Amino acid sequence: MNKETEIQAAVFRRLLAHLDNRKDVQNIELMNLAGFCRNCFSKWTVAEAEKLGVTVDIDTAREQVYGMPYNDWKEKHQLPATKEQLAKFNELNNSINSIA
């Protein structure tokens, strides 16, 4: 692994640690503000592994991102989305889908 890749990997681990320390920030809030969330990292992990000929299933990827099984994380930390959060999420997704 070259230095650039090592740095990128370290930054990603640091980002995951930061998100782990901010369990109060809900995925829907991340999606509404930034267009990605913890689940996106899991899906991207699966997709990038596949490009390299490596099989990583979604549950394994989620556990890497969440630091525990996904269902356990949801049960302990995920709050129900508010009507406002859902409305904004749907509005953003509709505008993205209309562009595609």
HELIX and SHEET records of a PDB file:
HELIX    1   1 LYS A    3  ASN A   21  1                                  19    
HELIX    2   2 ASN A   27  ALA A   34  1                                   8    
HELIX    3   3 ARG A   38  LYS A   51  1                                  14    
HELIX    4   4 ILE A   58  TYR A   66  1                                   9    
HELIX    5   5 TYR A   70  HIS A   77  1                                   8    
HELIX    6   6 LYS A   83  ILE A   99  1                                  17    
END                                                                             
